[in-house]
Amino acid sequence: MAISDRRRHIVRLLWRRLGTTALFVLVVVAISGVWSVYQKERESLQLRSEAESQYNMLSQQQAQLQSDIANLETDRGKEAALRQQYAVGKKGEGLIVIVDPRPDAPQQASSTIMQWVRKFLPFW
């Protein structure tokens, strides 16, 4: 009887150690999974905050563009945009009148020496 009790005791001890080892491996795997989920959650929070900041920036840009479009639909806004783009008038000027240039008389040669050279040397 003592041998059979001893065998049961050894088998029971072996199963306890095997069970403890299996439980330890299971706990390590569970902790690894929880850590992975925790890191993904932190990364998703960071990406969400970046996306929210981009959304806020884009909504501000949209509001600015809508106000610019509304401004450009008026005559005053068109005039201001043209002044800014082409530097036509000074800041604060109310009215600018653009006049077409006068047709000038044909330009005469300023040098009589050049006329003399062209007269005697036609290939020049």
C-alpha positions in Angstrom: 0.0 0.0 0.0 2.8 2.3 0.7 4.2 2.0 -2.8 0.8 2.8 -4.3 0.3 5.8 -2.0 3.8 7.0 -2.9 3.1 6.7 -6.7 -0.2 8.6 -6.3 1.7 11.2 -4.3 4.4 11.5 -7.1 1.7 11.6 -9.8 -0.3 14.2 -7.9 2.9 16.3 -7.4 3.7 16.0 -11.1 0.2 17.1 -12.1 0.4 20.1 -9.6 3.7 21.3 -11.1 2.4 20.8 -14.6 -0.8 22.7 -13.7 1.1 25.5 -12.1 3.4 25.8 -15.1 0.4 25.8 -17.5 -1.3 28.4 -15.3 1.9 30.6 -15.3 2.1 30.3 -19.2 -1.6 31.3 -19.4 -1.1 34.3 -17.2 2.0 35.4 -19.3 0.0 35.1 -22.5 -2.9 37.1 -21.0 -0.7 39.8 -19.7 1.0 40.1 -23.2 -2.4 40.4 -24.8 -3.6 43.1 -22.4 -0.3 45.0 -22.9 -0.8 44.9 -26.7 -4.4 46.2 -26.3 -3.1 49.0 -24.0 -0.5 50.1 -26.5 -3.0 50.1 -29.4 -5.4 52.2 -27.2 -2.7 54.8 -26.5 -1.8 54.9 -30.2 -5.5 55.4 -31.2 -5.9 58.2 -28.7 -2.9 60.0 -30.2 -4.2 59.5 -33.8 -7.6 60.7 -32.7 -6.2 63.9 -31.2 -4.2 64.5 -34.4 -7.3 64.0 -36.5 -9.3 66.4 -34.4 -6.6 69.1 -34.7 -6.5 68.6 -38.5 -10.3 68.8 -38.6 -10.3 72.0 -36.6 -7.6 73.5 -38.8 -9.6 72.5 -42.0 -12.8 73.9 -40.6 -11.1 77.2 -39.9 -9.7 77.2 -43.4 -13.1 76.5 -44.8 -14.6 79.4 -42.9 -11.9 81.7 -44.1 -12.3 80.6 -47.7 -16.1 81.1 -47.5 -15.6 84.6 -46.2 -13.1 85.3 -49.0 -15.6 84.0 -51.6 -18.4 86.1 -50.1 -16.1 89.1 -50.2 -15.1 88.5 -53.8 -18.7 88.4 -54.9 -19.0 92.1 -54.1 -17.6 94.8 -56.4 -15.6 96.3 -53.5 -14.1 92.9 -52.8 -13.1 92.4 -56.5 -11.5 95.8 -56.5 -9.6 95.1 -53.3 -8.3 91.7 -54.7 -7.1 93.4 -57.9 -5.4 96.1 -55.9 -3.6 93.6 -53.8 -2.7 91.3 -56.7 -1.4 93.9 -59.1 -0.3 96.6 -56.6 -2.4 99.2 -58.5 -3.3 101.6 -55.7 -2.1 102.7 -52.4 -3.7 101.5 -49.2 -6.6 103.6 -48.2 -7.4 105.0 -51.6 -11.1 105.1 -52.4 -11.2 105.3 -56.2 -8.7 104.6 -58.9 -9.2 105.6 -62.5 -7.2 103.7 -65.0 -6.5 105.7 -68.2 -5.3 104.2 -71.4 -2.0 105.6 -72.5 -2.0 108.2 -75.3 -0.6 107.2 -78.6 2.6 109.1 -78.9 4.1 110.5 -82.1 6.5 108.1 -83.8 9.8 108.2 -82.0 12.5 109.9 -83.8 16.1 108.8 -83.7 18.0 110.5 -81.0 21.3 110.4 -82.7 22.0 112.1 -86.0 25.3 110.2 -86.3 23.3 107.0 -86.5 21.1 108.4 -89.2 24.2 109.4 -91.2 25.7 105.9 -90.8 22.6 104.2 -91.9 22.3 106.5 -94.9 25.8 105.8 -96.2 26.1 102.2 -95.0 22.7 100.5 -95.7 23.9 97.1 -94.6 24.6 98.5 -91.1 
